[in-house]
C-alpha cells in the first residue's frame, strides 16, 4: 500500500542489539529500511551494527510508552551494512567467547564476589562491555586495569539484575516455551508473594521461582482477572457456626465460586456455594447456628429425554425376548401333554385286561406267581422248529432265485475265490513277488 503524497513517515527507527537491548536512532539520510535490515549506527567513540526491529508510527507510540523525548540527543543511522561490515562484525563476535572465559579466570584470581554473564564487543573493536551481577557493591578497579592490559580495548563494566541476566542467557521455562524475558519482555515489574496468595497457589519457592531465582514474572499476568473474580467471594475470617460444629474454610475455587469447608476431626471437605456462605454469615452475625452447610434438594433431577427413550427401547427389547421364550416353553408343554394323552389309553387297556384276568382264589394266585417266577430255558444252538412260521413270500422268492453251487459245477464253471490283498510295502525280491500256490 502506497502512502499519501502529503504524508511523511516518522524518521526515527528502533534498532535491536545483542541480548535484546533496543535503542532509537534517527534516519537522517532517508534510507529505504525494512524490518530486519542490518544498519551501521552512531555510538560514542565509534560505530556499531544493529538490526531494525520497528519503524513507522509504531515507533512514536513506543517512545511515548518508554517516555523518551524526540530531541537532538537521538543519534543517527550512517548506512545500511554491506558485506565488508558484516565480515568484521562476525570476526568481533567470535572473540566474545574467549574473552569471557579469560576474564572469569582473572576474577577468580582477584577473589571478587561477582558473576560475569556476558561480553559484547563494539563493531569497530574499540570497546568491550562486560555485563555482571553481584549482591553487593564490588571494587573492580584492579580488574579493569588487568582486562585492559590483557585485551587492549576500552573496558566498560555494567551491572545488571538477575532477571536481565536470565534474559541475556535465555532458556526454556516450565511452560515449555522460551523465556519471556529473552523474547519480548523488556520491563521487569516487581512480583510479590501476595500475587500467589490471591491465586490460591502453594507458596513453594521451587515452583514459584524462575531460572533467575526470583518469583516468576507470569504471576502478574492473570492477577487482575483474579482480583475481579474475588470481588463476589466473601471473606471468611471465622469458622461458620452450625449445629454439627464449627466449619473451617479449607479451599476456595475462585472461578467456580465454590468454597470448601471441613469440621474438626473430620477429614472430609464439603463444597458450599458462595451465595449459601453469605446466608450463613448473615445468620451467624445474628447469633443463629445453621442446621447444615448445604440444604439438600428433595426434588429428583429430571432425566434427559434421549436417555429415557433409549432406556425405554431397551426395556421393550427385553420384553420381546422374554415373551418369545415364554411362547416356546408353552408350545413344548402342550406337545408333551398331547403325547401323554395319546399314550394314556394304550397303557391303561392292558392293565385293565390284566386286572380282569387275575384269579380271585388264593390257590390260583400262587400258581400265577409260580408261572411268572419260572423262566423258560432258551438254547441258542437249538435248531428252529419245523412248525415255525416260514418267511414271507418275498424272502422265499429270493432264496429260489439264487443259483446252487451244484448247478454251477455241472455247467463246468468253478466258483471264484475272493482273496484279500495285502497293502504294498516297498520293493520286494523276485522270490517274494512270486504268486502263491494253494495247497
Secondary structure by P-SEA (a helix, b strand, c coil): cccccccccccbbbbbcccccccccccccccccccbbbbbbbcccccbbbbbccccaaaaaaaaaacccccccbbbbcccccaaaaaaaaaaaaaaaaaaaaaaaaaaaaccccccccccccccccbbbbbbcccccccaaaaaaaaaaacccbbbbbbbcaaaaaaaacccccccccccccccccccccccaaaaaaaccccccccccccccccccccccaaaaaaaaacccccccccccccccbbbbccccccccbbbbbcccccbbbbbcaaaaaaaaaaaaacccccccbbbbcccccccaaaaaaaaaaaaaaaaaaaaaaaaaaaaaaaaaaaaaaaaaaaaaaaaaaaaaccccaaaaaaaaaaaabbbbbbcccccccccccccaaaaaaaaacccaaaaaaacccbbbbbbbcccccccccccccccccc
